[in-house]
Amino acid sequence: MKITTLRKQLYQVVDSVLESGTPLEIERKGRKLLIVPIDRVKSRLARLKRRRAIIGNPDDLVKLKVYEWREPENLR
């Protein structure tokens, strides 16, 4: 979308982006900008699916010695 079109339809465009959640790309002087609803912007870390990979107390791993690792017991 060109900036002139955005200027003419600003309120409609902003309402549309808020309703759909889809970012809108705007071009000005050969450069591009995005209008994005702020609640949809998340860091890459925040988008990761939470997984329970450690069973037990994670602090115990700090004190764990390699020679103490017993796979069947530690992977329950």
C-alpha positions in Angstrom: 0.0 0.0 0.0 1.3 3.4 -0.8 1.4 6.1 1.9 -1.1 8.3 -0.1 -3.7 5.5 0.1 -3.0 5.0 3.8 -3.5 8.8 4.4 -6.9 8.7 2.7 -8.1 5.5 4.5 -6.1 5.6 7.8 -9.0 4.7 10.2 -10.3 1.9 8.0 -6.9 0.5 7.5 -6.0 0.5 11.2 -9.4 -1.0 12.1 -8.8 -3.7 9.5 -5.4 -4.6 10.9 -6.7 -4.7 14.4 -9.6 -6.9 13.5 -7.7 -9.4 11.3 -4.4 -9.3 13.2 -2.6 -9.4 9.8 0.3 -6.9 9.4 0.0 -4.3 6.7 3.0 -3.4 4.6 3.4 0.3 3.6 5.8 1.7 1.1 7.4 5.2 1.4 10.3 6.4 -0.7 11.3 2.9 -1.7 11.4 1.6 1.9 8.8 -0.6 3.6 7.1 -0.3 7.0 4.7 -2.5 8.8 1.6 -1.7 10.8 1.3 -4.6 13.2 -1.0 -5.0 16.2 1.3 -4.9 19.2 -0.2 -7.9 21.0 0.7 -10.0 18.0 4.4 -9.1 18.1 6.3 -11.7 20.2 10.0 -12.5 20.4 11.2 -15.7 19.0 11.8 -17.0 22.5 8.2 -16.2 23.5 6.9 -18.1 20.4 8.6 -21.4 21.4 6.3 -24.1 22.6 6.9 -24.8 26.3 8.1 -28.4 26.9 8.7 -30.3 30.1 12.1 -31.8 29.2 13.5 -32.2 32.7 11.7 -34.5 35.1 12.6 -33.6 38.7 14.4 -30.7 40.1 16.5 -28.9 37.5 18.9 -27.6 40.3 20.0 -31.2 40.8 21.6 -31.1 37.3 24.0 -28.5 38.4 25.5 -30.8 41.0 25.4 -33.9 38.8 28.7 -35.6 38.0 29.1 -37.4 34.7 30.1 -40.6 36.4 26.9 -40.5 38.4 24.6 -40.5 35.4 22.4 -43.5 35.3 20.3 -43.4 32.1 17.4 -45.6 33.0 16.9 -43.8 36.4 17.3 -40.3 35.0 15.0 -40.7 32.0 11.8 -41.8 33.8 
